[in-house]
Amino acid sequence: MVKRVLLIDETGRCTPVYRALIEAQDVVVISEGLNAEAPGALAATPVDLVLLDHDGPAGAALDLARRLRHRPALGSTPIVALSGFAVLNELAAHRGALFAALLPKPVVPAALLASLREQLDRATG
């Protein structure tokens, strides 16, 4: 079964790197550069995991995660958030309810791939 990851990269700067890492694992990447567009992409294509690269304030990441969580197509789709340490500390209180995993930036490729594999394995049984 083909696994799909929705990549939401707020700035778009890291999209090519994330895409190359993830697609090398035989996972399809659907990418969205703007947070506001992501819910539409979820409705169009089922995904197994959402990877959210967030550079702004924690409140914006929480708002987006909540909007994604309320989409019927998401169900229990895991959301993995990547952000700086200060924002991750604020998001940590929502781990479990909104986020399946939180990873600090700069991203260590091995840690990213390990987290994605773990979450995809859980999501797809």
C-alpha positions, 0 to 999 in steps of 0.5 A: 500500500502506498503511504502518503504524507501531506507536507505543510511547509510554512515558508517553503524553504525546506520543502525540497529537502523534506521531499527528497528525504521522504520520497527516498523511503517510497512515500508519496509527498503531497506538499502545501506551502501555505497553511491556509491551503492545507485543509483543502488538500486533505479533502482532495487526497487521503493521507496517512500523516501530516508533517507541519513545518512551522516557523511562526508563533505557537498559536498559529500552529495550534490553530492550523492543527485544530482546523486539520483535526476537525476535517472528517478526512483526517480522523486519527491521522497523526500530525508531526510538528517541526519547529524551534525549541521555544515553540515546541515547548508551547506545543508540548502541552498539546502532544497527544491531543493534536500532535503525534510527535514534536521535533526540534529544528534544525531537523536531524534527518535520521530523527525525522525519518525515524519519527515518520516511520514510527507514525506511519507504522502506527497509522497504517497498522 
